[in-house]
Amino acid sequence: MNTEALMRNVYSNVGLDSLGQLNEQANPAADKLKGQDFTGMLTNAMENLEAKQADSNAAIESMIVGETDDLHTVMIKSTEAQLSLELAVQMRNKVIEAYNDVKNMQF
């Protein structure tokens, strides 16, 4: 297998036609993001994070009250909320780090 065929295979596995070009057939969410500005994407991400936190809290409360005895679902929702929060924090840290790098550049 030559290098080009190998790279096309790698790109297709991650949803890219070529370096930096989205393959819309492999990534149907790309159509949803077209035309959406950064503020809208950020707002949607924060709303999703808040929804996961609320679902986790509701599952924990229902477990405490005794409405459900399915610990598995409660743990899954709690872990999803935790991972979403950790992802948001890491993204915030990267944005702040990039901002500081740009701020400290000498022109």
C-alpha positions in Angstrom: 0.0 0.0 0.0 1.5 3.3 -1.0 1.6 6.4 1.2 -1.3 8.2 -0.6 -3.6 5.2 -0.2 -2.7 4.9 3.5 -3.3 8.6 4.1 -6.7 8.4 2.3 -7.6 5.5 4.5 -6.6 7.4 7.7 -8.4 10.5 6.6 -11.6 8.6 5.7 -11.5 6.9 9.2 -11.5 10.3 10.9 -14.0 11.9 8.6 -11.7 13.9 6.3 -11.3 13.9 2.6 -7.9 15.5 2.8 -6.0 17.4 5.4 -8.4 20.0 6.9 -11.4 19.2 4.7 -14.5 17.7 6.3 -16.2 14.7 4.7 -19.9 15.5 5.1 -20.9 11.9 4.4 -18.8 10.6 7.2 -19.7 13.5 9.5 -23.4 14.4 9.3 -23.0 16.9 12.2 -21.0 19.1 9.8 -24.3 20.2 8.0 -25.7 21.3 11.4 -22.6 23.4 12.1 -22.6 25.1 8.7 -23.7 28.7 9.1 -23.5 28.6 12.8 -21.3 31.2 14.4 -18.8 30.7 17.2 -21.2 32.2 19.8 -23.9 29.8 18.8 -21.6 26.8 19.0 -20.4 27.9 22.4 -24.0 28.5 23.7 -25.0 25.1 22.5 -22.1 23.4 24.2 -22.8 25.2 27.5 -26.5 24.3 27.3 -25.5 20.6 26.6 -23.2 20.7 29.6 -25.9 22.2 31.8 -28.4 19.5 30.6 -26.0 16.7 31.5 -25.4 18.2 34.9 -29.2 18.5 35.5 -29.8 14.9 34.3 -27.1 13.7 36.7 -28.5 15.6 39.6 -32.0 14.3 38.8 -30.8 10.7 38.6 -28.9 11.1 41.9 -32.0 12.6 43.6 -34.3 9.9 42.4 -31.8 7.3 43.7 -31.7 9.0 47.1 -35.5 9.3 47.3 -35.9 5.7 46.3 -37.8 6.3 43.0 -35.2 4.2 41.1 -32.9 1.3 42.1 -30.9 1.3 38.9 -27.4 2.4 40.2 -25.9 1.6 36.8 -27.9 4.4 35.0 -27.1 6.9 37.8 -23.4 6.2 37.6 -23.4 6.5 33.8 -25.2 9.9 33.9 -22.9 11.0 36.7 -19.8 10.0 34.7 -21.1 11.7 31.5 -21.6 14.9 33.4 -18.2 14.7 35.0 -16.4 14.0 31.7 -18.3 16.9 30.0 -17.3 19.3 32.7 -13.7 18.1 32.5 -13.7 18.6 28.8 -15.1 22.1 29.2 -12.5 23.0 31.7 -9.6 21.7 29.5 -11.0 23.6 26.5 -11.2 26.7 28.6 -7.6 26.2 29.7 -6.4 25.8 26.1 -8.2 28.9 25.1 -6.7 30.9 27.9 -3.3 29.5 27.1 -3.7 30.5 23.4 -4.9 33.9 24.4 -1.8 34.4 26.6 0.5 33.2 23.8 -1.0 35.8 21.4 -1.0 38.5 24.0 2.7 37.9 24.7 3.8 38.0 21.1 6.1 40.7 20.0 5.2 42.5 16.8 
